[in-house]
Amino acid sequence: LLAARIGWAELTLTARIEAELRAGKIDHQTALLYKAYSLFEPSRLPPEYREKVELRKSGTPIIVELKAGWEKLDESAQRVLAPYLARPSPSFHCLSPRGKFRIHYDLSGKNAVEETDNDHNGIPDYIDQVAAVFDSCFVLEVETLGYQAPPSDGFEGGGPEYDVYVTDLSGKRVCGYTYPDRLLPSGSGCTSYIEIDNNYTDLVYWSTKGIDALRVTAAHEFFHAIQFSYYAGEDANWWREVCSTWMEDVAYDYVNDYYHYLSGFFNRPQTSLDTVDGKYEYGASVFAHYLAKRFGKDVIRRIWERIGQKGTASLSVFDEVIPGGMASAVEEFSLWNCYTGSRADTVRYYPEGAHYPEVAFQAVHKQYPAEGSGSVGPVSYTHLRAHETRHD
């Protein structure tokens, strides 16, 4: 159905794999293998899939899906996938200035960072930048916004600090990953660790490069680490990406990397809000922008806290936290999405809405009640509920 609506050629690789799975052309295990290959080793994909590999903002949703489906894989598939889910093992490490993070890196080989050390502290300048950026994200997300800090993984990685691994991700066409690791005995959350790129200067990083790419990726992935401290379930994948992309803009408002993903949302207003296809979910971050302005930033944290308490990311959790419930919010959200671009009202609606694409109208009615439309309008709560029911 999705392929019919937006055209086979326009589907992302993840959406194409899902479409072929639903059509019975591939089985569930093959679909997971193809998704893993698309993220970690695109050269292993069949030729017809390889051409669809694009830059991913985050590899976290696929990693969560692999972890969730691990027990359903046969031993041969597990042997293939296990190396992809193993921690990197760089030769060097250092602590961030505030002592919250242990940064792991290499000085030689394909994952090497530039060795320039202008302050002569014995640590490459890029690693100093990584450490400072992650410390800044901790201050914002934990100390200022009030989220709980990611739990310690003990001495995995060499110490109790949160582990960040710096490797070359350009060949994998991804900005970063957060790996859910060990489940916490006291709840539905888990420990985790992060992997980021060693420079963000390669051509694959077309939307944002260099230090700004590092900044938004750190804000995004560290928020995943926080989310995993509350809940590690696969059903939260859409909400994780919506929130982490929103957090990029909270942390670094001037970068606006999320602008590059908005067309994938505004061009498909009929698509269910909880869709995860490697592109749509990042444009759907405007839903978090709507919630934060309409009800205050704390509403995002309260939703995550409730998800952790309930052990589920079902829509009933959103109903409990959002004033008026999810149905009312999604209806109002659809209205907000009409006021972007040339129609923007940055006082009443999105503060950056003038920079957003305009949602396409399929019909305009000048008198009511309207008759004979049959058009598909902005994403509906009913559609979202139906989508959730299919996954239950």
Salt bridges, closest charged atoms under 4 A:
GLU18 OE2 - LYS35 NZ 2.35
GLU41 OE1 - ARG44 NH1 3.98
GLU54 OE1 - LYS279 NZ 3.57
GLU65 OE2 - LYS35 NZ 2.80
GLU143 OE2 - ARG98 NH2 2.29
ASP153 OD2 - ARG87 NH2 2.72
GLU156 OE1 - ARG87 NE 3.98
GLU161 OE1 - ARG102 NH2 2.90
ASP163 OD2 - ARG87 NH1 3.05
ASP163 OD1 - HIS104 NE2 2.82
ASP181 OD2 - ARG87 NH2 3.23
ASP212 OD1 - ARG215 NH1 2.92
GLU241 OE1 - HIS220 NE2 3.01
GLU241 OE2 - HIS224 NE2 2.87
GLU248 OE2 - LYS57 NZ 3.01
GLU248 OE2 - HIS220 ND1 2.79
ASP257 OD2 - LYS57 NZ 2.48
ASP274 OD1 - HIS387 ND1 2.80
ASP277 OD2 - ARG268 NH1 3.07
ASP298 OD1 - ARG301 NH1 3.11
GLU305 OE2 - ARG301 NE 3.03
ASP319 OD2 - ARG385 NH2 2.77
GLU320 OE1 - ARG306 NE 2.64
GLU320 OE2 - LYS310 NZ 3.27
GLU332 OE1 - ARG294 NE 2.78
GLU358 OE1 - ARG343 NH1 3.39
GLU388 OE1 - ARG385 NH1 3.48
